[in-house]
Amino acid sequence: MDIPRIFNITESAHRIHDPFTPEKLATLGAALRLEPGTRVLDLGSGSGEMLCTWARDHGISGTGIDLSQLFTEQARLRADELGVADRVEFIHGDAAGYVAEDKVGVAACVGATWIGGGVAGTIELLARSLRSGGIMLVGEPYWRQSPPTEEVARGCGARFISDFLLLPERLASFGGLGCDVVEMVLADQDSWDRYEAAKWLTMRRWLETNPDDELAKDIRAELTLAPERYARYGREYLGWGVFALMSR
């Protein structure tokens, strides 16, 4: 049980597996006005930076579930490093369909809404773990500006232009799902740069030490194409944000 190996390779040096910097993650934690003892569920928790730093900075406790064995191991090491292993736990497993035994104050799926089959299904899944008055966090791409062609959309990692919405439409869509948007923190071009560009050095170092690996040709092709593709398409057209929601 694991994510595709190429992601374990390209993001192996990432602590945050989405276009947020540590400062953005800290801003989000402060914006939620987290109280000590708040329990947080994080579906698709990656390397655990959100739960670990919020446990350190805000006194929350919580559980993270992620399909990547590597990222889960990194999350546990990070919890030990920050001295919060007694407050957060990380489970290697499939977050799809996961419901907490005890209701939580914050239920999050930050950048992994495929576990619920999309935004609507993910909100429905998160709500099953949430106590009354709790907050859901959904991390999701949006278009900064509408791509002029389907080719541009594919250059941003989408299949079609219709895969994502412009920001006003994305915000309005949450109302149609029975939710109020109560906060948001958005990635910017600098935080996108840190997410994307960090992969390039990781890939180059990996190629130097794994020239005969079965994935070496794929990694080489990605390293060759990724910088220009990102600068031409993703950096200009693709946005990303974490949206805090409460059920109406």
C-alpha positions in Angstrom: 0.0 0.0 0.0 1.7 3.2 -1.2 1.5 6.1 -3.5 3.2 5.9 -6.9 6.9 5.7 -6.4 7.7 8.7 -8.5 6.1 11.0 -5.9 8.1 9.4 -3.1 11.1 10.2 -5.1 10.4 13.8 -6.3 9.0 15.0 -2.9 11.2 13.0 -0.6 12.9 16.2 0.6 9.7 18.1 1.1 8.2 18.7 4.6 5.1 20.2 3.1 3.6 18.4 0.1 1.7 21.3 -1.4 2.5 24.9 -2.4 2.7 26.2 1.2 5.7 27.5 3.0 6.2 27.0 6.8 5.1 30.7 7.1 1.8 30.0 5.2 1.1 26.9 7.4 1.7 29.0 10.5 -0.6 31.7 9.2 -3.3 29.1 8.7 -3.0 27.8 12.2 -3.2 31.3 13.7 -6.1 32.2 11.5 -8.2 29.2 12.8 -7.8 30.5 16.4 -6.9 27.0 17.6 -7.4 26.4 21.3 -5.1 24.1 23.2 -6.5 20.5 23.3 -8.3 20.9 20.0 -8.3 17.5 18.2 -7.4 17.6 14.5 -7.9 14.8 11.9 -5.7 15.2 8.8 -6.5 12.9 5.9 -3.6 12.7 3.5 -1.2 14.1 6.1 2.0 13.7 4.1 5.1 14.2 6.2 3.1 15.6 9.1 4.2 19.2 9.2 0.8 20.6 9.8 -0.1 18.4 12.8 3.4 18.5 14.3 3.9 22.3 14.1 0.4 23.0 15.3 0.9 20.7 18.2 4.0 22.6 19.1 2.6 26.1 18.6 -1.0 25.7 19.6 -1.2 22.6 21.8 -3.5 20.7 19.6 -3.5 16.9 19.3 -4.4 14.8 16.4 -4.2 11.9 13.9 -2.8 11.9 10.4 -3.4 9.2 7.8 -1.3 8.9 4.6 -0.9 6.3 1.9 2.9 6.9 1.6 5.0 4.8 3.9 8.0 7.1 3.4 6.0 10.2 4.3 4.4 8.5 7.3 7.8 7.6 8.6 9.0 11.1 8.1 6.0 12.4 10.0 6.8 10.2 13.0 10.4 11.4 13.0 9.2 15.0 12.8 6.9 14.5 15.8 9.9 13.2 17.7 12.1 16.1 16.6 9.6 18.7 17.8 8.8 16.8 21.0 5.1 16.3 20.2 5.0 12.5 19.6 2.8 12.1 22.7 0.1 14.3 21.1 0.1 13.3 17.4 0.0 9.9 15.8 0.5 9.0 12.2 -1.1 6.0 10.5 0.2 4.5 7.3 -3.0 3.7 5.4 -5.7 4.7 3.0 -7.5 7.8 4.1 -10.4 7.2 1.7 -13.4 6.5 3.9 -11.5 7.0 7.2 -13.8 8.3 10.0 -12.5 9.2 13.4 -13.9 7.2 16.3 -14.2 10.3 18.4 -15.4 13.6 16.9 -12.8 16.2 16.2 -12.7 20.0 16.2 -10.9 20.3 12.9 -11.1 17.8 10.0 -8.7 18.4 7.2 -7.9 17.2 3.7 -5.3 19.5 2.4 -4.4 18.8 -1.2 -5.8 15.2 -1.5 -9.5 15.6 -2.3 -9.3 12.5 -4.6 -9.8 10.5 -1.5 -13.4 11.5 -1.5 -13.8 11.5 -5.3 -13.6 15.3 -5.4 -14.4 18.3 -3.2 -18.1 17.4 -2.6 -17.3 13.8 -1.5 -14.4 15.0 0.6 -16.5 17.5 2.5 -19.1 14.8 3.1 -16.3 12.5 4.4 -14.8 15.1 6.7 -18.2 16.0 8.1 -18.6 12.5 9.4 -15.6 13.0 11.8 -16.5 16.6 12.8 -18.1 17.7 16.1 -20.9 20.3 16.0 -19.4 23.7 15.3 -16.1 22.3 14.1 -14.1 23.4 11.1 -13.3 21.5 7.9 -10.1 22.4 5.9 -10.0 21.7 2.2 -6.9 22.4 0.1 -7.7 22.6 -3.6 -6.4 24.2 -6.8 -8.2 27.0 -8.6 -7.5 29.0 -11.7 -5.7 32.3 -11.2 -6.9 33.2 -14.7 -8.8 31.0 -17.1 -6.5 29.0 -19.4 -7.0 30.0 -23.0 -6.7 26.4 -24.3 -6.9 22.9 -23.0 -3.2 22.5 -23.8 -2.4 25.2 -21.2 -4.7 23.4 -18.7 -2.8 20.1 -19.3 0.5 22.0 -18.8 -0.9 22.9 -15.3 -1.5 19.2 -14.5 -5.3 19.3 -15.2 -7.0 17.0 -17.7 -9.4 19.8 -18.8 -10.1 23.4 -18.1 -13.3 22.3 -16.3 -11.3 20.4 -13.7 -10.8 23.6 -11.7 -12.7 26.8 -11.0 -11.8 30.5 -10.8 -11.4 31.6 -7.2 -14.8 33.4 -7.0 -16.6 30.3 -8.4 -14.6 28.0 -6.1 -15.7 30.1 -3.1 -19.3 30.2 -4.3 -19.3 26.4 -4.8 -18.8 25.7 -1.1 -22.2 27.5 -0.4 -23.8 25.1 -2.8 -22.4 22.2 -0.7 -24.0 23.7 2.5 -20.9 25.3 3.9 -19.9 28.8 4.9 -16.3 29.8 4.0 -14.9 31.2 7.3 -11.2 31.6 6.4 -8.8 31.0 3.6 -5.0 31.1 3.1 -3.8 31.1 -0.5 -0.5 30.1 -2.0 1.4 32.8 -3.8 4.0 32.5 -6.6 6.9 32.3 -4.0 5.3 29.4 -2.2 4.6 27.7 -5.5 8.2 28.2 -6.4 9.4 26.5 -3.2 7.1 23.5 -3.8 7.9 23.0 -7.5 11.6 24.1 -7.7 12.6 22.0 -4.7 11.7 18.9 -6.7 14.3 19.7 -9.3 17.3 19.4 -7.0 15.8 16.3 -5.4 15.5 14.7 -8.8 19.0 15.6 -9.9 20.5 14.2 -6.7 18.5 11.1 -7.1 19.6 10.6 -10.7 23.2 10.9 -9.7 22.9 8.1 -7.1 20.4 5.9 -9.0 21.4 6.0 -12.7 20.4 2.4 -13.4 17.0 2.5 -11.6 14.0 1.5 -13.6 12.5 5.0 -13.1 15.7 6.8 -14.1 14.4 7.6 -17.6 11.1 8.9 -16.3 12.8 11.1 -13.7 15.3 12.4 -16.3 12.4 13.3 -18.6 10.6 15.1 -15.8 13.6 17.1 -14.7 14.2 18.1 -18.3 10.7 19.4 -18.9 9.5 20.5 -15.5 11.2 23.9 -15.1 10.0 25.4 -18.4 6.6 23.8 -18.1 6.1 25.2 -14.6 7.2 28.7 -15.7 5.1 28.7 -18.8 1.9 27.3 -17.4 1.5 26.5 -13.7 3.2 29.6 -12.3 0.9 31.9 -14.3 -2.4 30.1 -14.3 -2.7 27.8 -11.3 -3.6 28.9 -7.8 -4.0 26.8 -4.7 -5.5 27.5 -1.3 -6.7 26.0 1.9 -10.4 26.9 2.6 -11.9 26.7 6.1 -15.5 25.7 6.1 -18.3 25.3 8.6 -21.6 23.6 7.9 -24.6 25.8 7.7 
